[in-house]
Amino acid sequence: MPNPYISGTGFYLPPRIVTNDELSTYMDTSDEWIQERTGIKERHYVEKGEGPSDIAIPATKQALNAAGLKVSDIDFIIFATSTPDFYAPGSGCLLQEKMGFNEIGALDIRVQCSGFIYGLSIAEQYIRTGTFKNILLIGAEVQSTAMDLTNAGRDTAIIFGDGAGAAIISATDEDRGVLSTHMHSEGKYLKELWLESPASNAGYPRINKEALDEGKQFLKMNGKEVFRHAVTRFPEVINEALEANNLTSENIDLLIPHQANLRITQMVQKRLSLRNEQVFSNIHKYGNTTAATIPIALAEAFNEGKIKDGDLLVLAAFGSGFTWASAIMKW
Ligand SMILES: CC(C)(COP(=O)(O)OP(=O)(O)OC[C@H]1O[C@@H](n2cnc3c(N)ncnc32)[C@H](O)[C@@H]1OP(=O)(O)O)[C@@H](O)C(=O)NCCC(=O)NCCS
């Protein structure tokens, strides 16, 4: 049976940088408050007219280049985003058209912060069964347009940013690649981190002035509750992956956690007794880009020489749903 491995990675951040000081001009907050609570210094926002499928293009080109593959070599597209360009059709179809992929399947998945790992698990199955040889897996988000940049939304708006990451999942006969993936959900907490409108259950029409006046088009978060669950679920799902492979946290060469918040990452590191060099963090530069944080971090860590052949890599995510997931792989 072929093994699924990551043959190339890429990432892209839109050029516009939004600093904490800039946010402080829209709402009562400060650089000090944001850095102390989240570790974030700045994030990137797209310009009007740009969606996840647009910012996914440069990330995809880099990933293809790194893998030494052409657009025509890709057999399937998996596009993880919680902020699709349109309600319908999915961003995967848009990317297929914009980049001129063959008439291959394009699957959008909406699992928020866990999207990349859920996508990886789908790619894993198609590669192991021999169905596909090269799969493009994207995590791309435009969160900026779902932020309430006033005092009412300041607890959430300071956290999120836009960005895209891409990975090519390819088949190999070598002893490397994804060892296992693990996924969970707990829908009873859906309202702790959610975006309510537009909603097909909202009556006719789906979007109305009342909903807009209530700010239902903005992402809403109960920060304390999200924090509480995240610091439990991250270690749990990482240990699940380690145990499934008879490994311990000492075996981890690099943990790439979803970049939710620096304080969450630090707490996870402590709970698993990991050294600083075992944990990757870049949230200070990009904020939380939801499904894009892991592929961006993966590409950046690889480009910085922090991932070498044979390394044991663990990916882990927690977010809206709630959903949480992990993946373990030999690079
Ligand atoms: C969002 C988060 C930073 C808020 O920090 P917190 O310490 O829980 O802050 P609280 O919500 O208790 O608010 C404390 C005070 O700061 C205020 N506050 C909220 N946002 C603020 C901001 N951006 N700037 C300044 N003050 C702010 C609150 O209004 C509150 O004021 P009050 O005491 O007068 O009522 C924190 O809960 C968190 O990091 N949660 C996890 C979020 C996350 O990781 N999400 C992504 C998951 S994928």
The ligand as an SDF file (V2000), in Angstrom:
LIG
                    3D

 48 50  0  0  0  0  0  0  0  0999 V2000
   -9.8830   36.3930   23.9000 C   0  0  0  0  0  0  0  0  0  0  0  0
   -8.9690   36.4260   25.1030 C   0  0  0  0  0  0  0  0  0  0  0  0
   -7.6130   36.9650   24.7020 C   0  0  0  0  0  0  0  0  0  0  0  0
   -9.5730   37.3610   26.1490 C   0  0  0  0  0  0  0  0  0  0  0  0
   -8.7530   37.3770   27.2840 O   0  0  0  0  0  0  0  0  0  0  0  0
   -9.3980   37.2370   28.7320 P   0  0  0  0  0  0  0  0  0  0  0  0
   -8.2960   37.3620   29.6970 O   0  0  0  0  0  0  0  0  0  0  0  0
  -10.2200   35.9770   28.7500 O   0  0  0  0  0  0  0  0  0  0  0  0
  -10.2690   38.5200   28.7860 O   0  0  0  0  0  0  0  0  0  0  0  0
  -11.7850   38.6910   29.2460 P   0  0  0  0  0  0  0  0  0  0  0  0
  -12.6680   38.2170   28.1460 O   0  0  0  0  0  0  0  0  0  0  0  0
  -11.9330   38.0980   30.6130 O   0  0  0  0  0  0  0  0  0  0  0  0
  -11.8310   40.2130   29.3480 O   0  0  0  0  0  0  0  0  0  0  0  0
  -11.1190   40.9140   30.3260 C   0  0  0  0  0  0  0  0  0  0  0  0
  -11.4210   42.3750   30.1150 C   0  0  0  0  0  0  0  0  0  0  0  0
  -10.7330   42.8000   28.9160 O   0  0  0  0  0  0  0  0  0  0  0  0
  -11.6700   43.4280   28.0470 C   0  0  0  0  0  0  0  0  0  0  0  0
  -11.2670   43.2000   26.6690 N   0  0  0  0  0  0  0  0  0  0  0  0
  -11.7250   42.2680   25.7980 C   0  0  0  0  0  0  0  0  0  0  0  0
  -11.0920   42.4160   24.6290 N   0  0  0  0  0  0  0  0  0  0  0  0
  -10.2300   43.4330   24.7610 C   0  0  0  0  0  0  0  0  0  0  0  0
   -9.3020   44.0370   23.9090 C   0  0  0  0  0  0  0  0  0  0  0  0
   -9.1300   43.6280   22.6520 N   0  0  0  0  0  0  0  0  0  0  0  0
   -8.5620   45.0550   24.3900 N   0  0  0  0  0  0  0  0  0  0  0  0
   -8.6990   45.4890   25.6430 C   0  0  0  0  0  0  0  0  0  0  0  0
   -9.5800   44.9550   26.5040 N   0  0  0  0  0  0  0  0  0  0  0  0
  -10.3270   43.9360   26.0700 C   0  0  0  0  0  0  0  0  0  0  0  0
  -12.9790   42.8160   28.3810 C   0  0  0  0  0  0  0  0  0  0  0  0
  -14.0410   43.6720   27.9980 O   0  0  0  0  0  0  0  0  0  0  0  0
  -12.8970   42.6740   29.8820 C   0  0  0  0  0  0  0  0  0  0  0  0
  -13.1580   43.8930   30.4790 O   0  0  0  0  0  0  0  0  0  0  0  0
  -13.9790   43.9720   31.8610 P   0  0  0  0  0  0  0  0  0  0  0  0
  -13.1330   43.2270   32.8560 O   0  0  0  0  0  0  0  0  0  0  0  0
  -14.0710   45.4180   32.1050 O   0  0  0  0  0  0  0  0  0  0  0  0
  -15.2880   43.3030   31.5980 O   0  0  0  0  0  0  0  0  0  0  0  0
   -8.8190   35.0330   25.7560 C   0  0  0  0  0  0  0  0  0  0  0  0
  -10.0310   34.6140   26.3350 O   0  0  0  0  0  0  0  0  0  0  0  0
   -8.3420   33.9840   24.7980 C   0  0  0  0  0  0  0  0  0  0  0  0
   -7.2190   34.0180   24.3610 O   0  0  0  0  0  0  0  0  0  0  0  0
   -9.2120   32.9870   24.4600 N   0  0  0  0  0  0  0  0  0  0  0  0
   -8.8960   31.9650   23.4970 C   0  0  0  0  0  0  0  0  0  0  0  0
   -9.1910   32.5120   22.1470 C   0  0  0  0  0  0  0  0  0  0  0  0
   -8.6760   31.6580   21.0200 C   0  0  0  0  0  0  0  0  0  0  0  0
   -7.6170   31.0910   21.0820 O   0  0  0  0  0  0  0  0  0  0  0  0
   -9.4580   31.5700   19.9520 N   0  0  0  0  0  0  0  0  0  0  0  0
   -9.1280   30.8330   18.7960 C   0  0  0  0  0  0  0  0  0  0  0  0
   -9.5040   29.4160   18.9640 C   0  0  0  0  0  0  0  0  0  0  0  0
   -9.2360   28.5360   17.5200 S   0  0  0  0  0  0  0  0  0  0  0  0
  1  2  1  0
  2  3  1  0
  2  4  1  0
  2 36  1  0
  4  5  1  0
  5  6  1  0
  6  7  2  0
  6  8  1  0
  6  9  1  0
  9 10  1  0
 10 11  2  0
 10 12  1  0
 10 13  1  0
 13 14  1  0
 14 15  1  0
 15 16  1  0
 15 30  1  0
 16 17  1  0
 17 18  1  0
 17 28  1  0
 18 19  1  0
 18 27  1  0
 19 20  2  0
 20 21  1  0
 21 22  1  0
 21 27  2  0
 22 23  1  0
 22 24  2  0
 24 25  1  0
 25 26  2  0
 26 27  1  0
 28 29  1  0
 28 30  1  0
 30 31  1  0
 31 32  1  0
 32 33  2  0
 32 34  1  0
 32 35  1  0
 36 37  1  0
 36 38  1  0
 38 39  2  0
 38 40  1  0
 40 41  1  0
 41 42  1  0
 42 43  1  0
 43 44  2  0
 43 45  1  0
 45 46  1  0
 46 47  1  0
 47 48  1  0
M  END
$$$$
